[in-house]
Amino acid sequence: MLHHLVVVVAQEPIGGFLAAAQEPNTAELARWLRDIFGPLFLAIVSVVAIFFLFTREITRFAQFIILAIAIAVIFYVPNIIETTAVAIARALGVA
């Protein structure tokens, strides 16, 4: 009888004990990180790009923009790494 009462009490959400055992919400964490680091990333890219333009280093500017676009795609497009890896594995005949 006591064991039955303990199990029933453990299944009810009291305080925050059951909430700690649930899976974390990683989608919200990813959205929050994008909201914080997205504008920061764009500001840094803008400052560095303007610096390259004012110093008339067009080759470095082009290289930097291509790298910034690649990083932005990885950062802003969810699951791009997983999708790319699966596509490469299928193209090689591994999966």
C-alpha positions as CSV (number, residue, x, y, z in Angstrom):
1,M,0.0,0.0,0.0
2,L,2.8,2.4,0.9
3,H,4.6,1.6,-2.4
4,H,1.4,2.4,-4.3
5,L,1.2,5.8,-2.7
6,V,4.8,6.6,-3.4
7,V,4.4,5.8,-7.1
8,V,1.2,7.9,-7.4
9,V,2.9,10.9,-5.7
10,A,6.0,10.5,-7.9
11,Q,3.9,10.7,-11.1
12,E,2.2,13.9,-10.1
13,P,3.9,17.2,-11.0
14,I,4.7,18.8,-7.7
15,G,6.9,21.8,-7.6
16,G,9.3,21.2,-10.4
17,F,10.4,17.7,-9.8
18,L,8.8,16.2,-12.9
19,A,9.7,19.1,-15.1
20,A,13.4,18.4,-14.5
21,A,13.0,14.8,-15.8
22,Q,11.4,15.9,-19.1
23,E,13.4,16.4,-22.3
24,P,14.9,19.9,-22.8
25,N,13.3,22.0,-25.5
26,T,16.3,22.4,-27.9
27,A,14.2,24.1,-30.6
28,E,13.6,27.1,-28.3
29,L,17.3,27.1,-27.3
30,A,18.3,27.2,-31.0
31,R,15.8,30.0,-31.6
32,W,17.1,32.0,-28.6
33,L,20.7,31.6,-29.7
34,R,19.8,32.7,-33.2
35,D,18.0,35.8,-31.8
36,I,21.1,36.7,-29.7
37,F,24.0,35.9,-32.1
38,G,22.2,36.6,-35.4
39,P,22.3,40.4,-35.1
40,L,25.8,40.3,-33.6
41,F,27.0,38.2,-36.5
42,L,25.5,40.6,-39.0
43,A,27.0,43.6,-37.3
44,I,30.5,42.1,-37.2
45,V,30.2,41.1,-40.9
46,S,29.1,44.6,-41.8
47,V,32.0,46.3,-40.0
48,V,34.6,44.0,-41.5
49,A,33.1,44.2,-45.0
50,I,33.2,48.1,-44.8
51,F,36.8,47.9,-43.5
52,F,37.8,45.9,-46.6
53,L,36.0,48.2,-48.9
54,F,37.6,51.3,-47.5
55,T,41.0,49.8,-47.7
56,R,40.3,48.8,-51.3
57,E,41.1,45.2,-50.7
58,I,38.5,43.8,-53.1
59,T,40.0,40.3,-53.2
60,R,39.8,39.9,-49.4
61,F,36.4,41.5,-49.4
62,A,35.1,38.9,-51.9
63,Q,36.7,36.1,-49.9
64,F,35.2,37.4,-46.7
65,I,31.7,37.8,-48.2
66,I,31.8,34.2,-49.5
67,L,32.9,32.9,-46.1
68,A,30.3,35.0,-44.3
69,I,27.5,33.6,-46.6
70,A,28.6,30.1,-45.9
71,I,28.7,30.6,-42.2
72,A,25.3,32.4,-42.3
73,V,23.7,29.5,-44.2
74,I,25.0,27.0,-41.6
75,F,23.8,29.2,-38.8
76,Y,20.4,30.2,-40.1
77,V,19.3,27.1,-41.9
78,P,18.3,24.3,-39.5
79,N,19.5,20.8,-40.2
80,I,21.7,21.9,-43.1
81,I,24.7,19.8,-41.9
82,E,22.6,16.7,-41.4
83,T,20.9,17.1,-44.7
84,T,24.2,17.6,-46.5
85,A,25.8,14.7,-44.8
86,V,23.0,12.4,-45.7
87,A,23.1,13.6,-49.4
88,I,26.9,13.0,-49.5
89,A,26.5,9.5,-48.0
90,R,23.8,8.6,-50.5
91,A,25.9,10.0,-53.4
92,L,28.9,7.9,-52.3
93,G,26.6,4.8,-51.9
94,V,27.4,4.5,-48.1
95,A,23.8,4.8,-46.9
